[in-house]
Amino acid sequence: PSKLPTWKATFNPTSKFPTKCPTAKPTFSQTSKTPTYLPTSKPTSLPTSLTPSKMPSSVPTKIPTNCPTINPSSIPSRIPSTSPTLLPTDLPTNIPSNGPTTSNNPTLLPTNIPTFPPSVLPSGAPSIIPTAIFSKSPTLIPTVATTKFPTRIPSKTPSSTPSSNPTVRSSTGPTMTPSSRPTVASSINPTTSPSKSMTASPSSVGSQNVKVPSAYKVQVSDPSLYPKQYIYVSPTGSDTNNGLSTAAAVKTIAKAMTLAPLNGKGSTIVLADGVYRETIRPPAPATMMQTGQLVFQSASKDNSKATIRCSNSITGTSFTPLTSLSAAIQAPFAATARSKIYVADLGALGWTLPDLLRFRDDGVYEKRASGLNFLVQSSTAVAAGASLDPAKRYHAARAPNFRNVTNWKRAEHWWVADGPTAGSTTSLVDATDDTGTLLAPADIEAGNLKTIGVDLSGGYLRALDGMNSHWMWYRRIKSHDQTTGTVTIDTDSASSSCDGSTGLCTGCQPKYACGDANIDTNGKGFSPMSKYYVDNHPYLLDAAGEYYVDKTNLKLFVIPLPGVNMDASFVVELSKRRAAIDLTNTLNVTFDSLSVEMCDDTAVYSNNWVNANTRFITMRSLNMQLSGRGLTFIKTIAQLDSAGGLENTEHVGLIQSTVRHMDDVSIQVNQGWWSCSIDALGDLCSHAQIRRFYVGHNQFYELGFRPFGDDGTGGAVIGNEMVFENNLVRNVAHNGFQFIPGPAKQGAIQPYASSDLVVGAVLIKDNIFEWACLLESDCGGLKHWAGDLGFRDHLLIGNVYRNIIGWSYSVQMQNLIPTSWPYYNPVDRKYWRLMLGFAFGSYFDYAPGSYHFRNIAYNVGSNCYHWTARIAQSEMYFHN
């Protein structure tokens, strides 16, 4: 839009609110079009079957800020007809570079947030959740946790809704009401390790006939009860030592685990400051039952000093100027960039082809693409064990080069495709520069696929769909026609395979970067207004802080960041190992105050089949960063497996931790039902074997900008008896956090009732979801997607959804949509022009079965709360 309001609210990251507030109704300089007038009075009546019969006499229209918002007695008479409200262009509140080591980082919310529940509810409406659940809006979100966790919650029932606005409940309630807030009770782990329990139990409902889910406990370890048998580990130790003192420390964590006494009392493995380049694999359950609890803890109790790192270091002395090598080695690189490039011979440093493969969850080896390598610059001056600085991560050689100017416009400096005009699932066309075009930044890098100067075959294309930028594809380029500026992607994923022992691969690699770009875009995957860049090609290596890995000849090419010397003080870390912690088929393990980083696949990994399980795991005060994913927990059962005696992957806690700078999700919790059908033996496929996760008092940020799949969601979880509370989720490419469904019971008939659904009973409480949808649109701060299933008993209370814009070039262009645009629709045009972005605060997509109380949403690109459909048999209730 060419004109905006004459006053501008300057975003102040410290206060979270504009520093300048208008002293009267805002005025607007745009007067060329007749303003739309809104009625100055409320409707005289509302349908009593759907809404409260009485409304508060004074309905607030504002979100509290640090300065008063003028609320005139009548509705403002003028609203700009095309100009969206100004949004801050600066970055959000600074995030600590090494993650929090204390609990003093919550984002403050105003203490005077009013909540005005209706004074009377209609007799036919579903019952409100028991008033014992309600309490005044917390002044700090997330709640500050003490060093001993879980935080004890008073045993007495919290205060009910203020008496000035009594809540009247109907005589009959919904068939399933979510349980009350968790309470804390001491308990003893079945494996004899001391623990505390997070309990979700039903609250008192008096004489009303309201069903509540059964109570469940999520057990987590208690730091005050850690084992007193100590084994010491140090990078300077020796595995010939006994590990019984710091002077006799062993060198590796693997050795320390073998020294744990088999007396059932448990052991605390104390890690001295430093870097440990190994994957921790605790023993199987049979051994763990003999040793008792294993605790891995930093000696300094600082989660930035004892680091489990999945990379190997390479110093400056291992690099050679490219120009000193043969013409054949120099040839693939741009002549103008060769003098800046340095080369390291990975083969001479002990790397092999298998080191450059990734082992996927389904047991398939893949060759890594650029999104699966991590190269971060360090220095010998950095303290031993100190966490790496994410700001010094190198980018795979690309065009246009990486730039991030506006936080909520992450694709602003990508190039814009010309077409194909009708859309294509296999090719993208760009033959014109973006310089000087509509909405292009003034400093956009010149270039396109016609004039780029090299055949990009074998490189990779990352592109957003041209409809609304919901999907983000990463695909290998199979061919490149430079005369027309057209690249065609490799759609052959059937023959993709790699030999894990030799590292030799066939077909398109990696498999996730193969296949067409269709999904649900009606065949218009790549199209005009698709934003894109190309990478992972040697010719594109031309800027400081970029790299290229030659996976055939085992060579690493870099252009160092400014101000460094290629000598012994220069260090880069190149990812090599898949995971730092492998918890597959183990139990009774705690990790406390450690840093985990640079893992190609996932920092923490657990993948169990049938009778193998991961149980009683606590992760406290961890700093997980610079990896493919943060945590991956998968459980798979099959149709032919006996249902009797199956154990669960359960009692997993993530507490007071930071998960940041992950290419894909921060947390993945999923269950696979293999070949299950309605005529399967018994009712095995009606069982959920992964449950009881507690995720509380954590920070999740910078997630999903190089995802393994086709969208950059911050977390993907099957919620089954789960508590997700007091977390901060921010700076995410797509959905901030997403819950996904499990199956329905065998024999169930659509539309499903709540009792037909296998997984459920989830509390989502007192979280902040902000600055999601920074790269993609049609997403939300929190999303539930269920397809044709639905959810069972998800209670959302006290959450905040804010600053979720969902900007994309395609959406903003539709605000200025010309009638000549291929997708022009006169019916939709008015709707699209109202939005600067296409995103939602809380997004329920075909997802009934939830209860929403006292949540707050503001500064959102489209709808604060958005539902696409609901199923009659599953209830929803909304009161925010």
N, C-alpha and C positions, 0 to 999 in steps of 0.2 A: 504493500500500500504506500502511496506517495505521501500521505499526510497522516500525522499522528496527533494525539492530544498535546496541547501546548505545555502542560505540566508533565514532568517525568519523575516517577518515583525512583530514586537512586538506591539500588540494592546495597544493603549493608550486611556483609556476611557475619558480622559480630552479633548484631541484634536479631538477625533473620527477618527483619521487617524494613520497609522503606523508611529512610530517614526524613523524608519530606512528605508531609501529609497536606492535602488541600485544606484550606480554611473554610471553604464553602463548596458548593457543588462544582465539580470540574467543568471547565469550559473547553471547547474544542474549536480548533481553527478551521476544520473542514465544514464548510457551509454550502457547498455546491449542490448537495442533494438534500431533499427534504428529510429531516430526522424522523425516526419512528417514535411515535408517542405510545407510552405504556399507560394502562389504566391506573388511576391513582387510588383505587380502592380494591380490596380483596373481593373474590367472588362471594356472592351472597350465600351460596350453599355448596356443599361438597357431598359426593355420594357416601351415604352413611355405611354402606356395605364394605367400602374399601378404606375409608379414612376416619379419623376421630370425629366424633360428632361436634366436638367443641375445640376451637383453636385457642391458644393463649392470646390474651388481649393485646399483648405486645410481642410480636414475633421478631426476634432479632434478625437482621439481614447482614450482619458483619461478622468477620473473624477478628477477635481481639488483637490489637497490635500494641506497639510501644507508644503510639500516639493516638489520640481519639480519631475515630472515623466519623465523619459527619453523616448523620442519618436524618435527613430532612423529613418533615412531616408528610410530605407528598413525594411520590416517585420523581426522580429527575426527569425533566421534560425532554432532554435531548440525549440521544445515544449515537455515537458515530456509526454510520451505516455500513462502513466497510473496514474501518481500522480496528485491529485487535488491540487489546490492552497491552501496554508496554511490558516487556519482561526483562529481567536483569540480564545483562550480557556478560557479566563477570562470573568467575568461578564461585562455587559454593564455599561454605566454610572450610578453611584449611583442615586437612586431615594429617594426623601425625605421620611422619615418614616411616617410622618403624613400628607403627601399631601401638596400641595402648598397653602399658604395663600396670596401670592402675585402673580403677573404675571411675575416674574423674572426667570422662569424656562425653557424658550424655549431652544431647542437645536440649537446651532449655525451651520450655514452652511457657506461654503466659499463664500466670496463676489464676487469672480471672476468666477462664473460658466458661461461658454460661451454657447450661444445657436446659432446654425447655421441653420436657416431655409433655405430651398432651395431658390435659387435666382429666379427661375421661376417655376410655376406650370403648368402642362399640361392643355390645354383648356378644356378637357373633365372630369377633376377630380372634385369631390365635392368642393364647395366653402369652403375656410378656414373660421373659425369663424371670425366675424368682428374684424378688427385690433384694434378697441377701447378696446377690452378685454385684449389684450396683455400688459404686463408691464415687466420691468426688474425683474429677479429673486429676490425674497425678501432675505434680509440678515439674517432675523430671521424667523424661522418657528417653532412653531406657532407665528403669529403676537402677539405682546404684547398688551393686552387689557388694557384700562384705568379702573379706579375704577367705572366710570359711563359707563354702557354698554347699548346698543351697541356702538362700536367705530364708530365715525362719519367718513364716507369716503368722500373725496372731491367730490363735485358735478361735477367738471369738469372731462372730460373723461381722463383716464390715458394715458400716452404717448404710442404711437404705437411702432411697431417693429422698431428697429434701422434702420436709413435710409441707412446704409451701406449694409444692406441686405433686400431690399424692398420685400414685399410679394405681389405677383400679384394674384388676385382672378379671378376665371373664371366668365363668364357672367351669368351662371346659377348656383344656389347653391342647397344644399340639401333641401329636402322638409320641414324638421324641424331642425332649428338651436337652440341650447340651448341659454338661455338668458344670459345677461351680469352679472357681479358681483353684489352682493346686494348693495343697497344704503340705507342710513338711513334717515328716515323721522319721524318727531314727529306725533303722532296720539293719539286719545282718544279711549280707549277700549269701545266697545259697552255697556259694563256693568258699564260704568262711571268711571272706574279706570284709572288713568294716565298711559300711556305706550309709548314705542317707537316701531317702526316697522323696521324689517329687510325686505327690498324690493328687490325682484328679478325682474328686468324690462328689456325689450328689448333694445338693444343699437341701435343707428342709423346705418342703412345699406345703406344710400344714395338712389340711384335710382335702386339698384339691386332688383330683384324679389326674396327675401329670406323671408320665413315665420319664425316668431319667436313665441314662446309660450307667452301667455298672462302674464302680470305682476301679481305677487302675493306677499302678505305681511305676514310675521310671526311676530306677535306682542308679545313683551316682556315688562315687567314692568321696570320702570325707578327709580333707587334708590333715586334720588333727589326728587321724587314726592311720596314717601311712605306716607301713612296716618299719620296724626299728633295726632290721638287719640291713646293713649298707654294703653296696659294692661300688667301688669308685672307678671311673673311666676318665681318661685324659688323652687328647691327641698326642701328647708327648710320653704316654705310658708304654708298657710292653705287655704283650699277651702271655709272657712267661711269668708275670707277677701274679699274686693271689687276689688283688683287688680289695683287700680288707682295709686299706688306708689310702689317703691321697698320695703318700710317698710310694705306695706299692700299686698304683692304679694300673689297670689294664688299658690297652690301646683301643680296642674295638668293642662296640656294644654287643656284637654277636658273641664274643668271648665272655662278656659279663653275664649274659643270660645263662651260659652253661655252668656258671659258678653259683647260681641261686640254690640254696640248700633245699632238699626235698623234705622239709619238716612241716609244711603247711602253714608256716608263719608269714610267708611272703617276704619280698625283698624290695628295697628302694635302690635303684641304680642311679647314682649321682654322676651327672655329666659336667666335667669342668668346662670352662669357656673354651670355645674353639669350634672347628668345623669337622663334622663326621660324614665321610663320603661312603655311606653304606645304606642298605635298605633294612629296616628293623622288621624281623619276622618272629613274633613271640611264639612259643611252643604250642603244640596242639592241646586240646582240652585235657587229655589224659595226664600229660605232664604238668599242666597248670594246676590240676587238682592236687598234685603232690607239693608243688612249690608254694602255692598260695598266691596272693596278689603280687603282680609286678608293677612297680611305679618307676617311670623314667622321668627324672626331674633335673632341671638345671641347678647346679651348685649355687649360683648367684641368685636364683629365682627371678632372673631377668630374661624375658622371652626374646631378647635380641642378641644374646651372647653365646648361647650354646645352640648350634645350628646343624640340622640334618639337611645336607645339600645333595641334590641329585646330579650335580654337574662336576666337570673336571676343569681345573684352571689351566690357562695357557699364558705364559709371560711374554713380554715384548721381545725378549731375545730369541723367541721361536719364530718371529715374523721376518719376512724378507720383502723389500720393495718389489712390486710387480714388475717395474721397468727393468729390473736386473735379471729377469727370467726370459725364457725363449719367446720368440714372436708367436709361436703356436699357443702358448699359455696366455699371452696378452690379447690375442685376437678377439675373443668373445666380448671384451670390455670396450666401452666407448673410449675413443682416443683422447678425448678431453678430460677423462677422469683417471687415466692410468697412473699418472704421477702421484695420485693421492692414495692409491690402493696398496695394502700390505697383504702378504700371503703366509699362512702357516700350513705345514704339511702334517695333517692329522695322522696319516699312516706312520710317519716317523715318530710320532708321539704316542703310539700304541693303540690308536683307534682302528677299528675294523668295520666292515660293512654292516654287520649285525648291530653295531653301536648306533647306527643311524636308522634303525627300524623302531617301530612302535608296536607293542603287543596289545591288541584291543581286548575289550571285555569278552568278546565272543571267541577268543582264542586265535584270531587271525593276525598275522604279522603284516605291517604296512610300512612302506617307506615314508618317512616324515616329509611333510611339506613345510613351507615357511612358518605356518602357524603353530607347528609342533616343535620348533627349535627355540631355545631361549639363549640369547647371548647378552650378557650384562657386563659392563666395564666395572672393574674394581681397581684396587691399587695395593701395593705392599704396605702403604701407610695406613690402611684400614685396620682397625683393631681385630685381633684374632677372633673369629667366630661371629663378628658383627654381621647383621643382616645386610643383604645387598640393597642398593638404592634403586627402586623401580624407575626413577627418572633417568637412569643410565642404561636402560634396556635399549639394545640396538634393534632397528627395524629391518626386515628382509628388504633387499633392493627393490625399489618400487617406483612407479610413476602414476600420478603425480606424487612427489615426496610427501612424507607425513607432516601434517600441520594440524594443530588443535587450538583454535583461537577462541571460539565460543563454546562453553561447556555443553550447552544443550543443542548444539549444531555440529555434531562430530563428523558428519559427512559433507560439511559445507565446502571444503577444499578438494573434494573428489571431483573428477571430471563428470560431465553429463553426456549420456549417449544420445545420438541422433535417432536411433531406432533399433530394429525395424519398426516402421510406422504401425503395422498391424500387430506387432509383438512377435516374439519367438522364444521357444524353449531351448534352443540350441545355439543361437548366434546373437552377437551384439555388434552394432555398427556405430562408429564415431569417426567422422571425417572433417569436423570443424572444431576450431578452438573455442573455448568458452569466454575468452577475454572480451569484456565489453558487452556480454549478453545479459539478458534480464536476470536479476537476482544473483549474478555471479559476483563473488568478492573481488574487490579491485586488485588484490594480490594473487589471484588464481594463477597457478602455473600454466604456461602455454603448452599446448601439445594435444595430440589426438592419435588415434590408431592408424591414421593414414600417413602422418608425417613423423611418427616416432623413430623411424630410422633403422628398424631391425625387425626380423621375423620373430614373433613372440611365441612361436610353437614350443611347447614344453614348459612355458611359464604358467602363471595362474591368474585368474580373473576373480576379483571379489566385486559383487554388484548387488544393488538393491533393486527390487522389482519396481517398475515404473508406474504402477497403479496407486499404491499408497505406502510403499516402502515397508511392508509388513515382513517380507522375506529378505534374507541376506544370503546369497549363494557364494560359495567358494568353489571354483571349478578349474580343472586343468585345461589349458588351451591346446586343442588338437591341431588346429591350422590357423593361419593368419594371412588374409588377403590384403596386402598393403595398398593395392590400387584403389580399393573401395573402403578401406578402414574397417574390415570385418574380421572378427575372431569367432571361431567355431569351437565349442567346448567338446570334451571327450565324454561321451555318454555310455561307454562300455565299462560297466563295473563288474560284469559277470566273470571276466577272466582275471580280475585283480587278485594277486597273491604274491607272497614273499616267503622265501625259505629262511626260517629263523636261524639256522646254523651257518648258512653261507652268506645271507644278506642279499641274495639275488632275487629280483622281482620281475613279474610279468604283468602286462595289462596296465590300465590306468592306475596311478598311485597318487595319494592314498585313496582308498575306496570311497571315503566320504566326500572326496572332491571329484567324483565321477557321477554321471547321470544328468538327466535334463533338468531344466529349471521351470517346471510346471506347477506342481502342488495345486493350489486352489486359485490361481490367477487367471483361469479361463484361457490358458494358452498364451497369455500376454506377459510372460516372465520378463524377458529383456525387451524394453520398449523405450520410446522417447521419455525422457526425464528419469531414466534409470541412472543413479549415481554409481560410479565404479572407479576402481584402480586396478592396475596390473602389477604383479610382483614375482619374486623368486626367479628372476632371469638375470644373467651376469651383465648384460648391456645396461640394465637399469641401475647398477651400482654407481652412484655419482654424487652422493651427499654424505656429510659427516654423520656418524651414528648409524650407518647401514652396513649390511653384511650379505654374503652369499656363500652357501655351502655347496661344493661340488661333490655330490654323493657317490659319483662313480670313481673319481680319482682321489677322493679323501683329502680335499683341500678346503681351507677356510680363508675367505677373502673379506677384508674389512677396510672401512675408511674410519679412522679413529675420531672420537669426539675432539673438539678444539682444545688446545692447550695441553696436550699430553706428549710425552716423548716415548718412542718405541724402544724402551730399554727395560732393564730388569724391574723397574718400579711399575711398569704397565702390566696389568693383569686383566684378562677377560675370562668369564666363566661360561662354558658351553654345556648345555644340558646333555646328559648321557643316559641316566637311569630313568626307569619308568615311574617309580613311586618311592617315597621315603619310608613309609610305614605300610606294611602289608598285614592286615588283621584277618585274613581269610582263615576260618576255622580255628578260632582261639577264644579265650575268655579271661575276664578278671584282670584287665590291664588299664593302667592310667598313665597319661602323658601330661606333664605339668611344666609350664614356663619354658617351652622350647620354640625355636624357629624352624620352619620346614619350608624349603624353597627349591626352585629350579627343576621341577619334575615334569617330564614330557607329558605324562598322562594325568596323573592325579597325585596329590600330596599324600593322602591317606586312602587306602584301598581295601575293600573287602568284597569278595565275590564267592558266594556259597551255593552249592548245589545239593538239593534234597536234604540229607541228614547232617551236612556240615553247617555250622552256624557260628556267628560272632555274637558274643554275649558279654554284658557287664563291662562296657568300655567307657571310660571318662577321658575327655580331652579338655583340659583346663588351661587357660591363659596361654594359648598357642598363637604364634604369628605365622600364618600360612600365606605364602605369596609366590608370585612369579612361577606359576605352574599351569598345566592344562586345566585341571579342576582342583577344587579344595578337597572335598570328601566324596568318595564313591562307595555306596553300600548297596549290594545287589543280592537278592535271594531268588533262586529259581526252583520250582517244583514241576513235575511232569505228570501227565495223565496216568501213566502206568505205575507210578510209585504208590506204595501203600500209605494211606492217610494216617494209620495208627502210629502213634509215638513220634510224629514229626515234631522237632523242636523249632524254636523261632530264633531268627536274628533279632535281638531285642536288648533293651536297657542300654542305650547308647546316649551319652550326654556330651554336648559341645557347649562350653561355658566360658564366659569372659574372654573370648578369643577374637582374633582378627583374621578374616579371610579376604584377601585383596589381590588385585592385579592377576586375576585368573582369566585365561583366554576363553574358557567356557564357563560352566556353572560353578558356584561356590559349594553347593551341596547337591548330590544326586542320590536319592533313595528310591529304589525301584524293586519291584518283584516281577519275575517272569513266570507266566503260566504256560508251560510248554505243551502244545498239542492238546489243550483242554477243550472239550466239547460237551454239549448237553447230554450225550449218551455215553460219557466216560464212565469208567468203573467207580462205583461209590460216589462220594461227594468231595473228593480231593480238591477239585478246582474251586470249591466253595470255601477254601481255607486261605487265610492270609498268614504267611509265615515270617513277615517282617513287621515289627511294631515297636511301640514304646521308645520313642526318641524324645529327648529333651534338648531343645535348642534355645538357650537363653542368655541375655546380656552380652551379645556379640556385635561386632561391626563387620559388615560385608560391603565392599565397594570396589569399583573399577572391575567390572565383570562383563564377560560375554562379547568383547569387541573383536575376537578372532575365534568364533565358536567352531566346535567339531561338526555341528549340524548346520541347519539352515536358519536358525535365529539365535540371538544372543541373550537368552534368559539367565537371570542371576542365580536361580536355584530351581530345581525340578524334583518334586517330592511326592511320593504316594503317602498321604497322611493317614496313619493308622494308629490310634491311641498315641497321639503326639501333642506336645506342648511347644509352641513357638512364641516366645514372649520377650519383651524388653530388648529387642534387637534394632539396630540401625542398618537399613539397607539403602544404599545410595550409589549414584554413578554407574548405571547399568545400561547396556546397549538396548535391551528389549524389556520384557517384563521384569520388574524388580525381583519378584519371587513367584513361583507358579506351583500350584498343587494339581496333581494329575490323578485320575480315578483308578480304582482297581476294578475287577470284574463283578458281575452280578452272579448270584447263586445259580447253580444248574437248575433248569426247569422254570426259572423266573420268566415272566412274560412282560413285555413293555406295554405301557410305561411302568418303570420299576417303582415299587414302594421303598421307603428307607430300609425296611427289614430285608429287602432283596439284595442290598449292597454289601459286599464282603468287607470293605475297609471303611473306617470312619472314626468318630469321636476325637475331634481335633480342637484345641484351644489356641487361638491366634490373638494375642493380647498385648496391648501397650507397646506396639512397635512403631517405628517411623519408617515410612517408605517414601523416599524423595529422589528426585533427579533420575528417575528411570526413563526408559524410552529415549535415550540420548542419541541413538543411531537409527532406530527403526520406529515405525508408527504402528497404529492399530494394536496397542498394548497397554499395560497398566502397571501401577506401582505394585499391586498384588493381583494375581490372576488365578482363577479357578477355571479349568477347562475339563469338561467331562464327556463331550461327544453325546452319545445317546444314553449315558449312564446316570450321572448325577452324583451327589455327595451325601454322606450320612453324618448329620450332627457336627457341623463346623460352626463354632461360636467365635465371632469376631467382635472384640470389645476393646475400646480405648485406643484404637490405632489412628495414626495420622498419615494421610496421603497428601503430598504437597510437591509443588514445583515439578510436575510431570507433564511435559509439554508435548512430546511426540512430534517434534518438527521434522519435516522432510521436504526436500526440494519439490517432490511431486505434489504434496499436500499444499504447500504454499503457492505453487503455480496454479492449483485449482482455485485458490482464492482470487486469482487474476485470470481465470479460465476464459480463453477465447472460444467462440463458437466453432472455430476450425479445428480445435483439438479433437483427436480421434475418439476420446472417451467422453466428449461433452454430452451432458444430459441436462436439459432445462429444468427437470424436476429436482435433481440433486444440486443444481448450481447454487441455489440460495443457501442450502445447508452447508456446503463446503466453504462458502465465502465467509461464514461466521467464525471459522476456526483458524488459528495460527498453527495448531498442531492437532494430531489425531491420536489422542491418548486419554486414558481414564485413570482415576484414582484407584478404585476397586473395580475389577473387571470380572464378571461372572458370565462365562461363555458356555451356554448350554449346561448350566451348573446349578440346579436347585439343591435344596437340602442344607441351607445355611441360615444363621441367625446373626443379625448385625445390630449392635447396640453401641451408642455413644462413640462412634468413630467420627473423625473430622477430615474433611477434604477441602483443599483450596489451591488456587493458582494451578489449575489443571487445563490442558489444551482443549479437551472436549468435555466429556461428562465426568462429574466427580464420582458418580457411581453408575455402572453400566451393566445391564443384563441383556443378553441376546435372546434367551428363551428360557422357559421353565417347564417342568413336567408336573402334571396335576398331583400325582401321588406323593411327591416330595415337597415338604413345606419350605417356605422362605419367610423370614420376618425381618423387617427393616425399620430401625428407629435411631436416626443419627442427626 
